[in-house]
Amino acid sequence: MRTKDLVGYRVVAVHAHPDDETLFTGGTLATLAARGAQVTVITLTLGEDGEVIGAPYQGLAEHHQLGGFRARELACALTALGVEGIQLGGFGHFHDSGMVGSPSHDNPRALVNRLDEAVDLLRAELEVLQPHAILTYGPDGGYNHPDHVAVHRVVEKAASASTRIWWAIFDRAANYSGLETLDAPAGWRKPDAAYLDNFTTAGADLAFALDDAALHAKRAAMRAHATQIWLADGTTTATNPEAAVAAVHDPAAVPGAYCLSNRLLMPLLRAEYFQLGRGAGATDLLGDL
C-alpha cells in the first residue's frame, strides 16, 4: 500500500484525444492518485478521426460514429487509473481536427479552429481546480499532431503564471533501447528511424519511474482503449478478438509491448518522461510546491 503523502496536491493532465492520457502519462497519473493527489484529466476532443483496431467495430470509423465509442473507452481508462475526467465544453463540443490535409481540419467545429474558445473554457476549469501542476504536450505536440500542438497553445494561455507545467514526451533513447529487447509478433514490424524520430523526443528532464502497481493500472487503461491500442501480451477483447504476443527478452527493463493501428511495435517502458515547460529549477513533478 502506498503512503498517502500527496494528499492536498492537485494535478491536471490536459490531452487532445482519448488514449493520450494513458499512453503519455497513465502510469504517472495512477501513481499520483494512489498517493493521495487529486488528479483530473481534461480531454478536448473525442478522437473522431481515429482508426479502429479489430474487425468487429470497423464500421465506427467508416460511418463517422467513433467519437461516442471512444468516450466510453476513456471513462473505463480513467477508472482503471483511479482519476477524474472532464470533457472540455462537454462531450462532442470540440471535434478532432485530423491531420493537416484531412477534411476534418477544415471543419468549423474542429479544435484547431476554436482555440480562443478552448482557452476560455480551460481557464474556467483551471480556476476551479487550482492545480499545482499541469501535464500536457510540448510545442510540437509530441509528434506534430495538430490537436496536440493546439492543446499546448491552449494550456500556455489558460494556465496561471504560477502553475508548474510539465511536457509529457516519448523519450527517444528509452524507446530506441527498449525496442532492442523485443521481437515483433507475426504481422507487426518494428518502426524505422524516421517514424521513431518523429514519434519521440530527445532530452527528458525527468524520468518518472513506474512500479508494478502503476504498470498494472496503465495496462488496464491501455486495454480499455481497445480501438486504439493493441497490447502484445496475448489478451483479446470483444473489440479486438485477435491475440498477439511479442517476445520480451528483458522484462525487468521492458515488461511489455504494444502497437497502434499501424502495427508498429512499441515498448511498454518502466518510466514515463517529461520536460519542464514552466517552473524553473523544478526537479520532480510536485517537489518544492
Long-range contacts (C-beta under 8 A, 24 or more apart in sequence): 2-31, 2-34, 2-35, 2-213, 3-35, 4-35, 4-36, 5-35, 5-36, 6-32, 6-35, 6-36, 6-37, 6-286, 7-36, 7-37, 8-36, 9-36, 9-37, 9-38, 9-132, 9-133, 9-286, 9-289, 10-37, 10-38, 10-39, 10-40, 10-129, 10-130, 10-131, 10-132, 11-37, 11-38, 11-39, 11-40, 11-131, 11-132, 11-133, 11-134, 11-135, 11-285, 11-286, 12-39, 12-40, 12-41, 12-42, 12-125, 12-126, 12-129, 12-131, 12-133, 12-134, 12-135, 13-39, 13-40, 13-41, 13-42, 13-83, 13-134, 13-135, 13-136, 13-168, 14-41, 14-42, 14-44, 14-122, 14-134, 14-135, 14-136, 14-151, 14-154, 14-155, 15-41, 15-42, 15-43, 15-44, 15-136, 15-151, 16-43, 16-44, 16-45, 16-47, 16-111, 16-137, 16-141, 16-145, 16-147, 16-148, 16-150, 16-151, 17-43, 17-44, 17-45, 17-46, 17-47, 17-50, 17-70, 17-96, 17-147, 18-43, 18-46, 18-47, 18-70, 18-71, 18-73, 18-74, 18-77, 18-225, 18-228, 19-47, 19-70, 19-73, 19-74, 19-77, 19-225, 19-228, 19-229, 20-148, 21-74, 21-77, 21-78, 21-81, 21-221, 22-77, 22-81, 22-218, 22-221, 22-222, 22-224, 22-225, 22-229, 23-222, 23-229, 24-135, 24-137, 24-142, 24-168, 24-169, 24-170, 24-272, 25-135, 25-168, 25-272, 26-77, 26-81, 26-217, 26-218, 26-221, 26-222, 26-272, 27-208, 27-210, 27-214, 27-215, 27-217, 27-218, 27-272, 28-135, 28-208, 28-210, 28-214, 28-272, 28-285, 29-81, 29-83, 29-135, 30-80, 30-81, 30-82, 30-83, 30-213, 30-214, 30-217, 30-218, 30-221, 31-208, 31-210, 31-211, 31-213, 31-214, 32-285, 32-286, 33-81, 33-82, 33-83, 34-82, 34-213, 34-214, 34-217, 37-286, 38-84, 38-129, 39-81, 39-82, 39-83, 39-84, 40-83, 40-84, 40-85, 40-86, 40-129, 40-131, 41-78, 41-81, 41-83, 41-84, 41-85, 41-86, 42-85, 42-86, 42-87, 42-88, 42-122, 42-125, 43-74, 43-85, 43-86, 43-87, 43-88, 44-88, 44-94, 44-111, 44-118, 44-147, 44-150, 44-151, 44-154, 45-94, 45-95, 45-96, 45-97, 45-111, 45-147, 46-70, 46-71, 46-87, 46-91, 46-92, 46-95, 46-96, 47-96, 47-228, 48-95, 48-96, 48-104, 49-96, 49-97, 49-98, 49-99, 49-102, 49-104, 50-96, 50-227, 50-228, 50-261, 51-228, 51-261, 52-227, 52-261, 53-226, 53-227, 53-228, 53-229, 53-230, 53-239, 53-240, 53-260, 53-261, 54-226, 54-227, 54-237, 54-239, 54-240, 54-241, 54-242, 55-241, 55-242, 56-238, 56-239, 56-240, 56-241, 57-227, 57-239, 60-227, 66-227, 67-91, 67-92, 67-96, 68-92, 69-227, 70-225, 70-227, 70-228, 73-224, 73-225, 73-226, 73-227, 73-228, 74-224, 74-225, 76-221, 76-224, 77-220, 77-221, 77-222, 77-224, 77-225, 78-221, 79-224, 80-217, 80-220, 80-221, 80-223, 80-224, 81-217, 81-218, 81-221, 82-217, 86-125, 88-118, 88-121, 88-122, 88-125, 89-117, 89-118, 89-121, 94-118, 96-147, 97-146, 97-147, 97-150, 98-146, 99-145, 99-146, 100-146, 105-146, 111-147, 111-150, 111-151, 112-146, 112-147, 112-150, 115-150, 115-153, 115-154, 118-150, 118-154, 118-158, 119-154, 119-157, 119-158, 120-158, 122-154, 122-155, 122-158, 123-157, 123-158, 126-158, 126-159, 126-160, 126-163, 131-163, 132-163, 132-164, 132-286, 132-289, 133-163, 133-164, 133-165, 133-166, 133-279, 133-285, 133-286, 133-289, 134-159, 134-163, 134-164, 134-165, 134-166, 135-165, 135-166, 135-168, 135-274, 135-285, 136-165, 136-166, 136-167, 136-168, 136-277, 137-167, 137-168, 138-167, 138-169, 138-201, 138-275, 138-277, 140-201, 142-168, 142-169, 142-170, 142-199, 142-201, 143-170, 143-198, 143-199, 143-200, 144-198, 159-278, 163-278, 163-279, 164-278, 164-279, 164-282, 164-285, 164-286, 164-289, 165-276, 165-277, 165-278, 165-279, 166-206, 166-274, 166-275, 166-276, 166-277, 166-285, 167-274, 167-275, 167-276, 167-277, 168-272, 168-273, 168-274, 169-200, 169-201, 169-204, 169-273, 169-274, 169-275, 170-199, 170-200, 170-201, 170-273, 171-200, 171-201, 171-202, 171-204, 171-207, 171-269, 171-271, 171-273, 172-196, 172-197, 172-200, 172-201, 172-202, 173-202, 174-204, 174-207, 174-267, 174-269, 174-271, 174-273, 175-199, 175-200, 175-266, 175-267, 175-269, 176-200, 178-253, 178-254, 178-267, 178-269, 179-265, 179-266, 179-267, 181-248, 181-249, 181-250, 181-253, 181-254, 181-267, 182-246, 182-247, 182-248, 182-249, 182-254, 182-257, 182-265, 182-267, 183-246, 183-247, 183-249, 184-232, 184-246, 184-257, 184-265, 185-232, 185-244, 185-245, 185-246, 185-265, 186-244, 187-244, 187-263, 188-232, 188-244, 188-246, 188-259, 188-263, 188-264, 188-265, 189-263, 189-264, 189-265, 190-264, 190-265, 191-264, 191-265, 191-266, 195-264, 201-275, 203-275, 204-273, 204-274, 204-275, 205-274, 205-275, 205-276, 206-273, 206-274, 206-275, 206-276, 206-283, 206-284, 206-285, 207-271, 207-272, 207-273, 208-271, 208-272, 208-273, 208-274, 208-285, 209-270, 209-271, 210-269, 210-270, 210-271, 210-272, 215-255, 215-268, 215-270, 218-268, 219-256, 219-268, 222-258, 228-260, 228-261, 229-258, 229-259, 229-260, 230-258, 230-259, 230-260, 230-261, 230-263, 231-256, 231-257, 231-258, 231-268, 232-256, 232-257, 232-258, 232-259, 232-265, 233-257
